[in-house]
Amino acid sequence: MKTEKITELKKTMNAWDYCDNFPPILCRLLARVGKYGRPLTTDEIAKRGGLTPMKVAVISELCNWSSVPVGEMRAFLRGCGFDFCNSEDMRRVSDYLRKNPALTYLRNSPEFKSYYKPLLIRWRDSWLQFVANGPPIYPPVASLVLKVTVLLKKWDKWDSPHVPDIIPAPDMP
Protein backbone atom coordinates (compact mmCIF):
# COMPACT_ATOMS: atom_id res chain seq x y z
CA MET A 1 0.00 0.00 0.00
CA LYS A 2 2.73 2.49 0.97
CA THR A 3 4.69 1.67 -2.21
CA GLU A 4 1.66 2.42 -4.35
CA LYS A 5 1.22 5.80 -2.65
CA ILE A 6 4.90 6.68 -3.14
CA THR A 7 4.74 5.80 -6.84
CA GLU A 8 1.46 7.66 -7.29
CA LEU A 9 2.78 10.73 -5.48
CA LYS A 10 5.98 10.78 -7.50
CA LYS A 11 4.00 11.03 -10.73
CA THR A 12 1.59 13.72 -9.52
CA MET A 13 3.59 16.05 -7.25
CA ASN A 14 1.98 19.46 -6.97
CA ALA A 15 2.67 22.48 -4.77
CA TRP A 16 0.67 21.05 -1.87
CA ASP A 17 2.53 17.74 -2.01
CA TYR A 18 5.78 19.71 -1.90
CA CYS A 19 4.45 21.59 1.16
CA ASP A 20 3.94 18.28 2.93
CA ASN A 21 7.31 16.88 1.92
CA PHE A 22 9.43 20.04 2.24
CA PRO A 23 8.58 21.68 5.58
CA PRO A 24 10.17 25.04 6.47
CA ILE A 25 12.94 23.40 8.49
CA LEU A 26 14.06 21.30 5.50
CA CYS A 27 13.89 24.28 3.13
CA ARG A 28 16.14 26.16 5.57
CA LEU A 29 18.60 23.27 5.70
CA LEU A 30 18.74 23.08 1.89
CA ALA A 31 19.10 26.86 1.38
CA ARG A 32 22.56 27.70 0.13
CA VAL A 33 24.54 30.15 -1.96
CA GLY A 34 24.56 28.81 -5.50
CA LYS A 35 24.81 25.15 -6.38
CA TYR A 36 27.96 24.36 -4.39
CA GLY A 37 28.15 27.19 -1.86
CA ARG A 38 27.82 27.61 1.87
CA PRO A 39 24.46 27.70 3.66
CA LEU A 40 22.52 30.94 3.37
CA THR A 41 22.50 32.97 6.57
CA THR A 42 19.30 34.07 8.27
CA ASP A 43 20.00 37.66 7.21
CA GLU A 44 20.51 36.63 3.58
CA ILE A 45 17.25 34.67 3.53
CA ALA A 46 15.46 37.62 5.15
CA LYS A 47 16.84 40.09 2.61
CA ARG A 48 16.09 37.85 -0.40
CA GLY A 49 12.57 37.11 0.83
CA GLY A 50 11.62 40.50 2.22
CA LEU A 51 11.12 39.22 5.78
CA THR A 52 12.68 40.23 9.07
CA PRO A 53 15.55 38.06 10.35
CA MET A 54 13.40 37.24 13.41
CA LYS A 55 10.55 35.99 11.20
CA VAL A 56 13.01 33.85 9.21
CA ALA A 57 14.43 32.41 12.44
CA VAL A 58 10.94 31.50 13.67
CA ILE A 59 9.80 29.94 10.39
CA SER A 60 13.11 28.04 10.05
CA GLU A 61 12.34 26.05 13.21
CA LEU A 62 8.87 24.90 12.07
CA CYS A 63 8.28 21.29 11.08
CA ASN A 64 5.20 22.04 8.95
CA TRP A 65 3.60 24.97 7.17
CA SER A 66 0.29 24.94 9.08
CA SER A 67 0.92 28.13 11.07
CA VAL A 68 2.63 30.11 8.29
CA PRO A 69 0.46 32.52 6.28
CA VAL A 70 0.73 31.96 2.53
CA GLY A 71 2.42 35.33 1.92
CA GLU A 72 5.12 34.62 4.51
CA MET A 73 5.52 31.08 3.18
CA ARG A 74 6.11 32.42 -0.31
CA ALA A 75 8.60 35.05 0.95
CA PHE A 76 10.49 32.47 3.03
CA LEU A 77 10.69 30.05 0.09
CA ARG A 78 11.88 32.85 -2.21
CA GLY A 79 14.56 33.69 0.37
CA CYS A 80 15.66 30.04 0.49
CA GLY A 81 15.71 29.73 -3.31
CA PHE A 82 12.62 27.51 -3.62
CA ASP A 83 9.38 27.88 -5.51
CA PHE A 84 7.09 24.90 -5.22
CA CYS A 85 5.26 26.05 -8.37
CA ASN A 86 8.45 26.36 -10.42
CA SER A 87 9.30 22.99 -11.97
CA GLU A 88 12.91 24.07 -12.64
CA ASP A 89 13.49 24.90 -8.95
CA MET A 90 11.94 21.65 -7.79
CA ARG A 91 13.83 19.60 -10.38
CA ARG A 92 17.10 21.15 -9.11
CA VAL A 93 16.22 20.25 -5.52
CA SER A 94 15.05 16.75 -6.46
CA ASP A 95 18.19 16.12 -8.51
CA TYR A 96 20.33 17.18 -5.56
CA LEU A 97 18.47 14.85 -3.20
CA ARG A 98 18.76 11.91 -5.61
CA LYS A 99 22.58 12.25 -5.68
CA ASN A 100 22.92 10.96 -2.11
CA PRO A 101 24.01 14.33 -0.66
CA ALA A 102 26.60 14.40 2.12
CA LEU A 103 25.50 17.86 3.32
CA THR A 104 29.14 18.90 3.69
CA TYR A 105 28.18 22.55 3.21
CA LEU A 106 26.35 22.28 6.57
CA ARG A 107 29.10 20.28 8.26
CA ASN A 108 31.75 22.79 7.15
CA SER A 109 29.80 25.77 8.45
CA PRO A 110 31.08 27.43 11.64
CA GLU A 111 27.48 27.25 12.91
CA PHE A 112 27.21 23.48 12.43
CA LYS A 113 27.29 22.41 16.09
CA SER A 114 25.28 25.31 17.45
CA TYR A 115 22.64 25.64 14.71
CA TYR A 116 22.61 23.17 11.82
CA LYS A 117 23.14 19.93 13.72
CA PRO A 118 20.27 20.58 16.17
CA LEU A 119 18.13 21.64 13.19
CA LEU A 120 18.98 18.39 11.35
CA ILE A 121 18.07 16.33 14.41
CA ARG A 122 14.80 18.22 14.88
CA TRP A 123 13.89 17.77 11.20
CA ARG A 124 14.76 14.05 11.19
CA ASP A 125 12.76 13.37 14.35
CA SER A 126 9.74 15.33 13.14
CA TRP A 127 9.92 13.61 9.76
CA LEU A 128 9.85 10.16 11.30
CA GLN A 129 6.73 11.17 13.22
CA PHE A 130 5.18 12.72 10.11
CA VAL A 131 5.74 9.58 8.05
CA ALA A 132 4.09 7.42 10.68
CA ASN A 133 0.95 9.61 10.73
CA GLY A 134 0.89 11.52 7.50
CA PRO A 135 0.48 11.41 3.77
CA PRO A 136 2.73 9.47 1.39
CA ILE A 137 6.33 10.54 1.21
CA TYR A 138 8.50 11.69 -1.66
CA PRO A 139 11.23 9.04 -2.13
CA PRO A 140 14.23 11.42 -2.38
CA VAL A 141 13.23 13.08 0.89
CA ALA A 142 12.72 9.69 2.54
CA SER A 143 16.24 8.73 1.44
CA LEU A 144 17.60 11.97 2.89
CA VAL A 145 16.14 11.08 6.30
CA LEU A 146 18.13 7.83 6.27
CA LYS A 147 21.23 9.64 5.04
CA VAL A 148 20.97 12.27 7.79
CA THR A 149 20.66 9.55 10.43
CA VAL A 150 23.87 7.91 9.18
CA LEU A 151 25.69 11.23 8.86
CA LEU A 152 24.73 12.34 12.38
CA LYS A 153 26.19 9.13 13.82
CA LYS A 154 29.34 9.60 11.76
CA TRP A 155 29.68 13.25 12.77
CA ASP A 156 29.17 12.35 16.44
CA LYS A 157 32.15 10.01 16.21
CA TRP A 158 34.24 12.77 14.65
CA ASP A 159 33.22 15.26 17.33
CA SER A 160 33.88 13.07 20.35
CA PRO A 161 37.42 13.10 21.69
CA HIS A 162 39.29 9.88 21.07
CA VAL A 163 40.35 8.13 24.24
CA PRO A 164 42.60 5.14 23.65
CA ASP A 165 41.63 1.88 25.32
CA ILE A 166 45.09 1.43 26.74
CA ILE A 167 47.15 4.40 27.80
CA PRO A 168 50.77 3.68 26.91
CA ALA A 169 53.31 3.98 29.69
CA PRO A 170 55.78 6.81 29.32
CA ASP A 171 59.20 5.85 28.03
CA MET A 172 61.58 5.07 30.88
CA PRO A 173 65.30 5.83 30.57
Number of C-alpha atoms within 10 A of each C-alpha: 6 10 11 10 13 15 14 13 17 16 8 8 13 13 14 11 17 16 15 19 24 20 21 26 23 22 19 29 20 21 22 21 15 10 10 9 11 16 24 20 18 21 16 18 25 22 16 16 20 15 18 13 16 12 13 26 17 12 21 20 16 20 20 21 16 12 9 15 9 11 9 16 18 16 21 28 20 17 26 27 22 21 18 19 12 10 12 12 14 17 11 12 18 15 13 14 18 13 10 12 14 14 15 12 17 22 18 11 13 10 13 15 13 9 12 18 18 12 20 20 15 16 23 22 14 16 23 14 11 17 13 9 9 11 15 22 22 21 18 18 17 16 14 19 19 12 16 19 14 12 16 15 11 11 12 10 11 10 10 8 8 8 7 7 6 6 7 7 6 6 5 4 3
